[in-house]
Amino acid sequence: MKCNREFILAYNRLFEFLTKNDSIDEFWPLLTDAILGRLKFLVKTKGIAGMIEYWSDTLLAEGADCTLIANFNEHNSFEIIMRDCPSLRILSESKEPCHGYCSHCDEIYSLCLKELGYSFESIGTTGGCVIRIKELK
């Protein structure tokens, strides 16, 4: 799915609406199931290498300025250093992101990856962040 300007603005409006109506927490599992099937398949079949494949494709398509780091050792982990989030760049040019916009990454990816045996943590919310994914042992 291409995340163009119109999509990002609509996503933001949807999050605003759901947050105002106290429905956002019910939405996260639905969104996770609807859009992360490819990630689930790649992680189930390839582990960390599947994460590299998934985020290389999606972040490139979105125009992100980021670095991907994979560690294949006894502490299998994957890190995304996001210098410029395309969604927040688009929103800052058009309007203010809804409160908690960045939390959608935490919510959907942590739900998806937890059931596959990985933790998900993101640090930072101002257009740049560091995402750390670790294999649970």
ZADO-1210 file (C-alpha; in nm, 4 decimals, padded with zeros to 6 digits):
<atoms>
<atom x="00.0000" y="00.0000" z="00.0000" code="MET" pos="1"/>
<atom x="00.1433" y="00.3350" z="-00.0997" code="LYS" pos="2"/>
<atom x="00.1492" y="00.5862" z="00.1833" code="CYS" pos="3"/>
<atom x="00.0984" y="00.9055" z="-00.0133" code="ASN" pos="4"/>
<atom x="-00.0001" y="01.2455" z="00.1264" code="ARG" pos="5"/>
<atom x="-00.3758" y="01.1812" z="00.1047" code="GLU" pos="6"/>
<atom x="-00.3431" y="00.8452" z="00.2792" code="PHE" pos="7"/>
<atom x="-00.1395" y="00.9946" z="00.5654" code="ILE" pos="8"/>
<atom x="-00.3887" y="01.2782" z="00.6141" code="LEU" pos="9"/>
<atom x="-00.6808" y="01.0331" z="00.6164" code="ALA" pos="10"/>
<atom x="-00.4968" y="00.8055" z="00.8627" code="TYR" pos="11"/>
<atom x="-00.4423" y="01.1029" z="01.0922" code="ASN" pos="12"/>
<atom x="-00.8111" y="01.2023" z="01.0754" code="ARG" pos="13"/>
<atom x="-00.9162" y="00.8447" z="01.1511" code="LEU" pos="14"/>
<atom x="-00.6893" y="00.8354" z="01.4572" code="PHE" pos="15"/>
<atom x="-00.8314" y="01.1721" z="01.5721" code="GLU" pos="16"/>
<atom x="-01.1873" y="01.0433" z="01.5372" code="PHE" pos="17"/>
<atom x="-01.1213" y="00.7143" z="01.7141" code="LEU" pos="18"/>
<atom x="-00.9305" y="00.8850" z="01.9946" code="THR" pos="19"/>
<atom x="-01.2111" y="01.1383" z="02.0526" code="LYS" pos="20"/>
<atom x="-01.4617" y="00.8532" z="02.0693" code="ASN" pos="21"/>
<atom x="-01.2488" y="00.6370" z="02.3001" code="ASP" pos="22"/>
<atom x="-01.2347" y="00.3623" z="02.0369" code="SER" pos="23"/>
<atom x="-00.8678" y="00.3695" z="01.9401" code="ILE" pos="24"/>
<atom x="-00.7681" y="00.0741" z="02.1629" code="ASP" pos="25"/>
<atom x="-01.0294" y="-00.1445" z="01.9946" code="GLU" pos="26"/>
<atom x="-00.8947" y="-00.0414" z="01.6553" code="PHE" pos="27"/>
<atom x="-00.5294" y="-00.1486" z="01.6954" code="TRP" pos="28"/>
<atom x="-00.5859" y="-00.5276" z="01.6749" code="PRO" pos="29"/>
<atom x="-00.8127" y="-00.4798" z="01.3717" code="LEU" pos="30"/>
<atom x="-00.5519" y="-00.2696" z="01.1930" code="LEU" pos="31"/>
<atom x="-00.2760" y="-00.5142" z="01.2845" code="THR" pos="32"/>
<atom x="-00.4682" y="-00.8072" z="01.1370" code="ASP" pos="33"/>
<atom x="-00.5649" y="-00.6088" z="00.8269" code="ALA" pos="34"/>
<atom x="-00.2263" y="-00.4744" z="00.7200" code="ILE" pos="35"/>
<atom x="00.0551" y="-00.6812" z="00.8718" code="LEU" pos="36"/>
<atom x="-00.0003" y="-01.0207" z="00.7117" code="GLY" pos="37"/>
<atom x="00.3120" y="-00.9884" z="00.4979" code="ARG" pos="38"/>
<atom x="00.5265" y="-00.8953" z="00.7987" code="LEU" pos="39"/>
<atom x="00.3902" y="-01.1918" z="00.9954" code="LYS" pos="40"/>
<atom x="00.4660" y="-01.4297" z="00.7089" code="PHE" pos="41"/>
<atom x="00.8194" y="-01.2957" z="00.6581" code="LEU" pos="42"/>
<atom x="00.9046" y="-01.3086" z="01.0295" code="VAL" pos="43"/>
<atom x="00.7579" y="-01.6593" z="01.0687" code="LYS" pos="44"/>
<atom x="00.9570" y="-01.7901" z="00.7733" code="THR" pos="45"/>
<atom x="01.2780" y="-01.5838" z="00.7928" code="LYS" pos="46"/>
<atom x="01.3004" y="-01.4241" z="01.1384" code="GLY" pos="47"/>
<atom x="01.5224" y="-01.1151" z="01.1476" code="ILE" pos="48"/>
<atom x="01.5981" y="-01.1507" z="00.7753" code="ALA" pos="49"/>
<atom x="01.2230" y="-01.1224" z="00.7134" code="GLY" pos="50"/>
<atom x="01.2160" y="-00.7973" z="00.9093" code="MET" pos="51"/>
<atom x="01.4948" y="-00.6606" z="00.6918" code="ILE" pos="52"/>
<atom x="01.2999" y="-00.7556" z="00.3805" code="GLU" pos="53"/>
<atom x="00.9727" y="-00.6068" z="00.5054" code="TYR" pos="54"/>
<atom x="01.1061" y="-00.2749" z="00.6333" code="TRP" pos="55"/>
<atom x="01.3493" y="-00.2315" z="00.3435" code="SER" pos="56"/>
<atom x="01.0521" y="-00.2442" z="00.1071" code="ASP" pos="57"/>
<atom x="00.8028" y="-00.0409" z="00.3090" code="THR" pos="58"/>
<atom x="01.0349" y="00.2333" z="00.4300" code="LEU" pos="59"/>
<atom x="01.1874" y="00.2768" z="00.0853" code="LEU" pos="60"/>
<atom x="00.8388" y="00.3045" z="-00.0685" code="ALA" pos="61"/>
<atom x="00.7407" y="00.5648" z="00.1927" code="GLU" pos="62"/>
<atom x="01.0544" y="00.7728" z="00.1360" code="GLY" pos="63"/>
<atom x="01.1946" y="00.7368" z="00.4870" code="ALA" pos="64"/>
<atom x="01.5440" y="00.8521" z="00.5778" code="ASP" pos="65"/>
<atom x="01.6540" y="00.5670" z="00.8011" code="CYS" pos="66"/>
<atom x="01.9146" y="00.3026" z="00.8727" code="THR" pos="67"/>
<atom x="01.8329" y="-00.0646" z="00.9340" code="LEU" pos="68"/>
<atom x="02.0622" y="-00.2672" z="01.1592" code="ILE" pos="69"/>
<atom x="02.0314" y="-00.6422" z="01.2073" code="ALA" pos="70"/>
<atom x="02.2206" y="-00.8457" z="01.4651" code="ASN" pos="71"/>
<atom x="02.2366" y="-01.2183" z="01.4062" code="PHE" pos="72"/>
<atom x="02.3823" y="-01.3534" z="01.7283" code="ASN" pos="73"/>
<atom x="02.2587" y="-01.5019" z="02.0535" code="GLU" pos="74"/>
<atom x="02.0550" y="-01.1811" z="02.1019" code="HIS" pos="75"/>
<atom x="01.8842" y="-01.1681" z="01.7620" code="ASN" pos="76"/>
<atom x="01.7720" y="-00.8090" z="01.7193" code="SER" pos="77"/>
<atom x="01.6753" y="-00.5532" z="01.4622" code="PHE" pos="78"/>
<atom x="01.6920" y="-00.1766" z="01.4837" code="GLU" pos="79"/>
<atom x="01.5523" y="00.1052" z="01.2726" code="ILE" pos="80"/>
<atom x="01.7085" y="00.4464" z="01.3176" code="ILE" pos="81"/>
<atom x="01.4506" y="00.6829" z="01.1705" code="MET" pos="82"/>
<atom x="01.6007" y="01.0235" z="01.0979" code="ARG" pos="83"/>
<atom x="01.2990" y="01.1535" z="00.9052" code="ASP" pos="84"/>
<atom x="00.9553" y="00.9910" z="00.9319" code="CYS" pos="85"/>
<atom x="00.7676" y="01.0537" z="00.6067" code="PRO" pos="86"/>
<atom x="00.4280" y="01.0479" z="00.7795" code="SER" pos="87"/>
<atom x="00.5236" y="01.3156" z="01.0305" code="LEU" pos="88"/>
<atom x="00.6916" y="01.5222" z="00.7590" code="ARG" pos="89"/>
<atom x="00.3686" y="01.5198" z="00.5550" code="ILE" pos="90"/>
<atom x="00.1552" y="01.5982" z="00.8593" code="LEU" pos="91"/>
<atom x="00.3778" y="01.8831" z="00.9735" code="SER" pos="92"/>
<atom x="00.3477" y="02.0434" z="00.6287" code="GLU" pos="93"/>
<atom x="-00.0322" y="02.0162" z="00.6332" code="SER" pos="94"/>
<atom x="-00.1545" y="02.0147" z="00.9901" code="LYS" pos="95"/>
<atom x="-00.0668" y="01.8978" z="01.3339" code="GLU" pos="96"/>
<atom x="-00.0478" y="01.5207" z="01.3832" code="PRO" pos="97"/>
<atom x="-00.3196" y="01.3970" z="01.6173" code="CYS" pos="98"/>
<atom x="-00.2121" y="01.3431" z="01.9754" code="HIS" pos="99"/>
<atom x="-00.0438" y="01.0048" z="01.9911" code="GLY" pos="100"/>
<atom x="-00.0025" y="00.9634" z="01.6135" code="TYR" pos="101"/>
<atom x="00.3366" y="00.7995" z="01.6597" code="CYS" pos="102"/>
<atom x="00.1934" y="00.5436" z="01.8988" code="SER" pos="103"/>
<atom x="00.0271" y="00.3595" z="01.6100" code="HIS" pos="104"/>
<atom x="00.3667" y="00.2068" z="01.5248" code="CYS" pos="105"/>
<atom x="00.4103" y="00.0867" z="01.8841" code="ASP" pos="106"/>
<atom x="00.0602" y="-00.0512" z="01.8998" code="GLU" pos="107"/>
<atom x="00.0375" y="-00.2440" z="01.5734" code="ILE" pos="108"/>
<atom x="00.3952" y="-00.3683" z="01.5484" code="TYR" pos="109"/>
<atom x="00.4189" y="-00.4747" z="01.9122" code="SER" pos="110"/>
<atom x="00.0927" y="-00.6722" z="01.8763" code="LEU" pos="111"/>
<atom x="00.2174" y="-00.8417" z="01.5614" code="CYS" pos="112"/>
<atom x="00.5699" y="-00.9183" z="01.6794" code="LEU" pos="113"/>
<atom x="00.4835" y="-01.0251" z="02.0347" code="LYS" pos="114"/>
<atom x="00.2868" y="-01.3222" z="01.9044" code="GLU" pos="115"/>
<atom x="00.5918" y="-01.4145" z="01.6937" code="LEU" pos="116"/>
<atom x="00.8312" y="-01.4057" z="01.9907" code="GLY" pos="117"/>
<atom x="00.9786" y="-01.0545" z="01.9647" code="TYR" pos="118"/>
<atom x="00.9656" y="-00.7383" z="02.1724" code="SER" pos="119"/>
<atom x="00.9121" y="-00.3978" z="02.0112" code="PHE" pos="120"/>
<atom x="01.0218" y="-00.0656" z="02.1566" code="GLU" pos="121"/>
<atom x="01.0377" y="00.2818" z="02.0045" code="SER" pos="122"/>
<atom x="01.2090" y="00.5844" z="02.1521" code="ILE" pos="123"/>
<atom x="01.1411" y="00.9393" z="02.0308" code="GLY" pos="124"/>
<atom x="00.8402" y="01.1018" z="01.8669" code="THR" pos="125"/>
<atom x="00.9455" y="01.4218" z="01.6902" code="THR" pos="126"/>
<atom x="00.9850" y="01.2925" z="01.3369" code="GLY" pos="127"/>
<atom x="01.2786" y="01.0763" z="01.4294" code="GLY" pos="128"/>
<atom x="01.2958" y="00.7709" z="01.6488" code="CYS" pos="129"/>
<atom x="01.4821" y="00.4523" z="01.7198" code="VAL" pos="130"/>
<atom x="01.2909" y="00.1274" z="01.7002" code="ILE" pos="131"/>
<atom x="01.4372" y="-00.1790" z="01.8713" code="ARG" pos="132"/>
<atom x="01.3091" y="-00.5283" z="01.8142" code="ILE" pos="133"/>
<atom x="01.4544" y="-00.8195" z="02.0099" code="LYS" pos="134"/>
<atom x="01.3915" y="-01.1888" z="02.0071" code="GLU" pos="135"/>
<atom x="01.2366" y="-01.3031" z="02.3348" code="LEU" pos="136"/>
<atom x="01.4134" y="-01.6005" z="02.4851" code="LYS" pos="137"/>
</atoms>
